């Protein structure tokens, strides 16, 4: 089968190559998925740069997918494939049967293949960590696929959503937060999802009201250490959470996707339609993501 193999780490993510390798054999609790489409995420590119210490070479890349399993039909999923196990950028991938979720009818194969990491990350942050409920106000800091998914999930849960975004993610800072703080001066927001880190961390904490919860999914590589007002932290009874999507096993990701099936079915959760590319175009796709192109990409295989 054809598979995109990461053979060496390189800062420009150029260590990937299209190879012919053996089709894996399914046994026991695993199923062989014939991959129709596989999503490309920023974490796949960081993996190619050598920033994921759990990855051993050579490795088939890829986390998100939509494909077909004999007897089950079209399924989709996500998780840590591509790092601790061979991933989804291949004609076939071997995954636990419990990691497979029926594809929602409303979603195209391409949408289903691109939504795993963004929606699971946003769902864990808002629902599992921050315990979001109807009537609360959520501030989403930063755009991108996770931010878009978070806004939809928050609306689906009956929350009010505020966005603090800029075209240049590094510039999401004081201006946007000043407006939010003015709007929420009386009591602050209930939940903040920060997808940027760095200079946005402190104003994120300042936007929180009493009992507020902050979930962070990213760090600015140039500013990994941050500070906040410890008096405000305990006097306002705040909670801070870290969310690492790489900690999701395929089975754990499937559990979250199953909980979101009603949202996909109702049209409340609508993943963007990604650009389709072939595996032969992978070097360009990886380079595009590395240089900040925000449009989602999927590799089409069948």
VEXVOMI-792594 format. One record per residue (C-alpha): chain; residue number from 0; x, y, z; residue in three letters. Coordinates in Angstrom, 3 decimals, decimal comma, padded with zeros to 6 digits. Layout:
REM residues N
kedo  rose  u  v  w  bado
A  NUM  X  Y  Z  ALA
...
***
This chain:
REM residues 302
kedo  rose  u  v  w  bado
A  0  000,000  000,000  000,000  UNK
A  1  001,015  003,653  -000,397  UNK
A  2  001,869  005,437  002,845  UNK
A  3  003,371  008,774  003,803  UNK
A  4  006,439  007,905  005,864  UNK
A  5  008,342  010,194  008,178  UNK
A  6  011,940  009,030  007,735  UNK
A  7  013,886  011,887  009,313  UNK
A  8  013,140  014,944  011,389  UNK
A  9  013,711  018,310  009,707  UNK
A  10  012,855  021,860  010,755  UNK
A  11  011,274  022,465  007,334  UNK
A  12  009,234  019,233  007,679  UNK
A  13  010,904  017,838  004,565  UNK
A  14  011,680  014,384  005,949  UNK
A  15  008,519  012,749  004,585  UNK
A  16  008,396  010,401  001,605  UNK
A  17  005,710  008,431  -000,199  UNK
A  18  006,546  004,738  000,092  UNK
A  19  005,066  001,321  -000,678  UNK
A  20  004,789  -000,729  002,510  UNK
A  21  002,931  -003,862  003,580  UNK
A  22  -000,746  -003,697  004,458  UNK
A  23  -001,089  -004,353  008,209  UNK
A  24  -002,968  -007,452  009,323  UNK
A  25  -005,966  -007,134  011,627  UNK
A  26  -006,447  -009,470  014,550  UNK
A  27  -008,275  -009,554  017,863  UNK
A  28  -009,666  -006,169  018,893  UNK
A  29  -008,207  -004,309  015,891  UNK
A  30  -009,858  -003,505  012,570  UNK
A  31  -008,332  -002,724  009,186  UNK
A  32  -009,669  000,576  007,855  UNK
A  33  -009,511  001,344  004,148  UNK
A  34  -008,784  005,085  004,336  UNK
A  35  -010,776  007,289  001,948  UNK
A  36  -009,549  010,618  003,311  UNK
A  37  -007,053  011,583  006,025  UNK
A  38  -006,712  014,999  007,632  UNK
A  39  -003,532  017,030  008,026  UNK
A  40  -003,114  018,859  011,354  UNK
A  41  -000,463  021,286  012,656  UNK
A  42  000,613  018,567  015,096  UNK
A  43  001,483  016,339  012,110  UNK
A  44  003,813  019,057  010,873  UNK
A  45  005,374  019,574  014,301  UNK
A  46  005,897  015,825  014,405  UNK
A  47  007,821  016,033  011,129  UNK
A  48  009,958  018,745  012,725  UNK
A  49  010,958  016,374  015,526  UNK
A  50  009,012  018,116  018,280  UNK
A  51  007,150  015,043  019,523  UNK
A  52  009,547  012,975  021,668  UNK
A  53  007,267  009,919  021,677  UNK
A  54  007,702  009,403  017,906  UNK
A  55  010,172  006,792  016,712  UNK
A  56  011,233  006,610  013,047  UNK
A  57  010,201  005,531  010,528  UNK
A  58  006,553  006,315  011,129  UNK
A  59  003,439  006,696  008,968  UNK
A  60  002,000  010,145  009,743  UNK
A  61  -001,604  011,185  010,259  UNK
A  62  -004,246  011,332  013,001  UNK
A  63  -007,695  012,092  011,568  UNK
A  64  -009,433  009,876  009,015  UNK
A  65  -012,607  008,740  007,341  UNK
A  66  -012,652  005,305  005,788  UNK
A  67  -014,443  002,028  005,333  UNK
A  68  -014,445  -001,173  007,365  UNK
A  69  -015,957  -004,332  005,969  UNK
A  70  -019,281  -004,949  007,674  UNK
A  71  -019,367  -001,495  009,323  UNK
A  72  -019,466  000,924  006,403  UNK
A  73  -017,991  004,406  006,593  UNK
A  74  -016,371  005,345  009,879  UNK
A  75  -014,280  008,257  011,168  UNK
A  76  -011,994  008,925  014,080  UNK
A  77  -008,864  010,500  015,519  UNK
A  78  -006,321  010,055  018,321  UNK
A  79  -002,587  009,550  018,798  UNK
A  80  -001,990  007,581  015,587  UNK
A  81  001,006  008,923  013,705  UNK
A  82  003,024  009,266  016,895  UNK
A  83  002,962  006,134  019,036  UNK
A  84  001,605  003,965  016,214  UNK
A  85  001,491  004,187  012,416  UNK
A  86  -001,049  006,739  011,313  UNK
A  87  -003,728  007,483  008,761  UNK
A  88  -001,796  008,996  005,831  UNK
A  89  -001,930  005,634  004,092  UNK
A  90  -004,317  003,486  002,090  UNK
A  91  -004,978  001,359  005,166  UNK
A  92  -004,640  001,904  008,908  UNK
A  93  -004,969  -000,557  011,764  UNK
A  94  -006,976  000,751  014,724  UNK
A  95  -008,907  -000,655  017,692  UNK
A  96  -012,505  -001,483  016,799  UNK
A  97  -013,606  000,699  019,711  UNK
A  98  -011,950  003,692  017,990  UNK
A  99  -014,320  003,604  015,014  UNK
A  100  -017,389  005,869  014,911  UNK
A  101  -020,081  005,801  012,179  UNK
A  102  -019,696  008,760  009,824  UNK
A  103  -022,522  011,305  010,317  UNK
A  104  -024,758  011,462  007,246  UNK
A  105  -024,624  015,274  007,122  UNK
A  106  -020,825  015,285  006,805  UNK
A  107  -018,939  014,625  003,613  UNK
A  108  -016,076  012,153  003,719  UNK
A  109  -013,702  015,131  003,563  UNK
A  110  -015,348  016,952  006,475  UNK
A  111  -015,362  013,813  008,607  UNK
A  112  -011,679  013,247  007,856  UNK
A  113  -010,728  016,747  008,992  UNK
A  114  -012,748  017,269  012,177  UNK
A  115  -011,293  014,826  014,719  UNK
A  116  -008,477  016,802  016,335  UNK
A  117  -010,191  020,233  016,303  UNK
A  118  -013,536  019,045  017,664  UNK
A  119  -012,122  016,598  020,213  UNK
A  120  -009,706  019,241  021,526  UNK
A  121  -012,436  021,863  021,828  UNK
A  122  -014,873  019,387  023,391  UNK
A  123  -012,406  018,223  026,018  UNK
A  124  -011,473  021,813  026,881  UNK
A  125  -014,992  023,228  027,145  UNK
A  126  -017,063  020,257  028,268  UNK
A  127  -014,859  017,699  030,011  UNK
A  128  -012,440  020,141  031,683  UNK
A  129  -014,378  023,405  032,070  UNK
A  130  -017,847  021,818  032,553  UNK
A  131  -019,564  024,354  030,295  UNK
A  132  -023,321  024,647  030,623  UNK
A  133  -026,153  026,660  029,096  UNK
A  134  -026,326  030,351  029,841  UNK
A  135  -022,600  030,830  030,423  UNK
A  136  -020,315  033,130  028,444  UNK
A  137  -017,284  031,709  026,642  UNK
A  138  -014,338  033,683  025,323  UNK
A  139  -012,398  031,936  022,543  UNK
A  140  -008,913  033,387  022,079  UNK
A  141  -007,431  032,817  018,640  UNK
A  142  -008,985  031,508  015,447  UNK
A  143  -008,082  028,377  013,568  UNK
A  144  -009,874  025,048  013,406  UNK
A  145  -010,007  024,507  017,196  UNK
A  146  -011,366  028,000  017,801  UNK
A  147  -014,062  027,534  015,148  UNK
A  148  -015,027  024,148  016,588  UNK
A  149  -015,140  025,619  020,094  UNK
A  150  -017,501  028,411  019,052  UNK
A  151  -019,895  025,876  017,514  UNK
A  152  -019,761  023,548  020,523  UNK
A  153  -020,380  026,447  022,920  UNK
A  154  -023,413  027,602  020,899  UNK
A  155  -024,655  023,998  020,795  UNK
A  156  -024,497  023,900  024,606  UNK
A  157  -026,504  027,125  024,847  UNK
A  158  -023,603  029,404  025,794  UNK
A  159  -022,867  032,919  024,605  UNK
A  160  -019,630  033,177  022,594  UNK
A  161  -017,114  036,022  022,350  UNK
A  162  -014,140  035,850  019,974  UNK
A  163  -010,750  037,529  020,299  UNK
A  164  -008,979  036,930  016,990  UNK
A  165  -006,633  038,664  014,592  UNK
A  166  -005,327  037,738  011,141  UNK
A  167  -001,863  037,347  012,638  UNK
A  168  -002,194  034,987  015,643  UNK
A  169  000,853  036,564  017,266  UNK
A  170  -001,069  039,837  017,460  UNK
A  171  -004,072  038,510  019,395  UNK
A  172  -003,609  040,654  022,469  UNK
A  173  -004,547  043,894  024,127  UNK
A  174  -006,949  045,443  021,597  UNK
A  175  -009,312  042,496  021,383  UNK
A  176  -009,151  041,852  025,118  UNK
A  177  -009,848  045,506  025,938  UNK
A  178  -013,164  045,186  024,105  UNK
A  179  -014,011  041,941  025,869  UNK
A  180  -013,148  043,393  029,272  UNK
A  181  -015,384  046,399  028,571  UNK
A  182  -018,272  044,140  027,574  UNK
A  183  -017,820  041,934  030,626  UNK
A  184  -016,679  044,568  033,138  UNK
A  185  -019,536  043,805  035,493  UNK
A  186  -018,839  040,116  036,109  UNK
A  187  -016,304  038,698  033,633  UNK
A  188  -016,714  035,630  031,456  UNK
A  189  -017,303  032,119  032,735  UNK
A  190  -014,922  030,203  030,474  UNK
A  191  -011,894  031,079  028,340  UNK
A  192  -010,408  028,755  025,741  UNK
A  193  -006,937  030,035  024,859  UNK
A  194  -005,517  028,583  021,632  UNK
A  195  -002,531  030,955  021,443  UNK
A  196  -000,645  031,224  024,744  UNK
A  197  002,172  033,691  025,362  UNK
A  198  001,088  037,308  025,708  UNK
A  199  -002,602  036,317  025,693  UNK
A  200  -002,447  034,245  028,888  UNK
A  201  -002,569  037,068  031,453  UNK
A  202  -005,435  038,977  029,791  UNK
A  203  -007,268  035,643  029,500  UNK
A  204  -007,122  035,283  033,289  UNK
A  205  -008,200  038,914  033,735  UNK
A  206  -011,308  038,321  031,603  UNK
A  207  -012,573  035,616  033,977  UNK
A  208  -015,272  036,287  036,531  UNK
A  209  -015,626  034,614  039,920  UNK
A  210  -015,444  030,841  039,533  UNK
A  211  -014,162  031,221  035,986  UNK
A  212  -012,341  028,448  034,166  UNK
A  213  -009,475  028,795  031,695  UNK
A  214  -008,367  026,007  029,340  UNK
A  215  -005,126  026,418  027,408  UNK
A  216  -004,135  024,228  024,456  UNK
A  217  -001,023  026,020  023,189  UNK
A  218  002,168  027,810  024,184  UNK
A  219  004,133  030,465  022,371  UNK
A  220  007,543  028,895  021,695  UNK
A  221  009,174  032,287  022,326  UNK
A  222  007,330  032,804  025,606  UNK
A  223  006,713  029,478  027,329  UNK
A  224  006,699  030,925  030,858  UNK
A  225  003,761  033,109  031,894  UNK
A  226  002,601  034,842  035,068  UNK
A  227  -000,708  035,711  036,690  UNK
A  228  -002,078  037,363  039,826  UNK
A  229  -002,118  034,675  042,518  UNK
A  230  -004,364  036,762  044,791  UNK
A  231  -006,951  037,005  042,018  UNK
A  232  -006,521  033,293  041,308  UNK
A  233  -007,674  032,112  044,714  UNK
A  234  -009,885  035,029  045,752  UNK
A  235  -011,937  034,698  042,560  UNK
A  236  -011,797  030,880  042,818  UNK
A  237  -010,462  030,422  039,304  UNK
A  238  -009,481  027,133  037,676  UNK
A  239  -006,815  026,635  035,006  UNK
A  240  -006,648  023,528  032,795  UNK
A  241  -004,159  022,278  030,257  UNK
A  242  -005,412  020,252  027,293  UNK
A  243  -003,081  018,080  025,225  UNK
A  244  -004,772  016,431  022,242  UNK
A  245  -001,848  014,012  021,909  UNK
A  246  -002,978  012,429  025,170  UNK
A  247  -006,132  011,171  023,435  UNK
A  248  -005,955  007,530  022,464  UNK
A  249  -008,039  006,636  019,379  UNK
A  250  -010,606  005,033  021,715  UNK
A  251  -010,832  008,154  023,900  UNK
A  252  -011,206  010,340  020,815  UNK
A  253  -013,978  008,053  019,574  UNK
A  254  -015,825  008,461  022,878  UNK
A  255  -015,855  012,239  022,435  UNK
A  256  -016,903  012,029  018,781  UNK
A  257  -019,821  009,758  019,746  UNK
A  258  -020,999  012,368  022,258  UNK
A  259  -020,925  014,951  019,463  UNK
A  260  -022,883  012,847  016,956  UNK
A  261  -026,200  014,580  017,829  UNK
A  262  -024,560  017,935  017,102  UNK
A  263  -023,269  016,757  013,736  UNK
A  264  -026,650  015,181  012,947  UNK
A  265  -028,606  018,346  013,791  UNK
A  266  -026,328  020,705  011,866  UNK
A  267  -025,191  022,505  015,017  UNK
A  268  -021,636  021,273  014,424  UNK
A  269  -020,476  021,889  010,852  UNK
A  270  -016,787  021,290  010,067  UNK
A  271  -015,316  023,422  007,308  UNK
A  272  -014,965  021,887  003,871  UNK
A  273  -011,220  021,218  003,480  UNK
A  274  -009,019  021,345  000,397  UNK
A  275  -008,426  017,951  -001,192  UNK
A  276  -004,869  016,898  -002,022  UNK
A  277  -003,141  013,688  -003,065  UNK
A  278  -000,399  011,970  -001,097  UNK
A  279  001,996  013,011  -003,885  UNK
A  280  001,261  016,629  -002,919  UNK
A  281  002,144  016,023  000,731  UNK
A  282  005,411  018,049  000,723  UNK
A  283  003,508  021,131  -000,422  UNK
A  284  000,695  020,507  002,072  UNK
A  285  003,145  020,176  004,986  UNK
A  286  004,955  023,339  003,838  UNK
A  287  001,664  025,260  003,601  UNK
A  288  000,722  024,372  007,183  UNK
A  289  004,247  025,173  008,381  UNK
A  290  003,961  028,650  006,851  UNK
A  291  000,611  029,406  008,430  UNK
A  292  -001,967  028,594  005,748  UNK
A  293  -005,120  028,106  007,787  UNK
A  294  -007,345  026,212  005,337  UNK
A  295  -007,685  022,581  006,349  UNK
A  296  -006,209  019,941  004,040  UNK
A  297  -007,155  016,312  003,567  UNK
A  298  -005,378  013,652  001,577  UNK
A  299  -007,680  011,637  -000,676  UNK
A  300  -006,701  008,005  -001,156  UNK
A  301  -009,677  006,245  -002,797  UNK
***
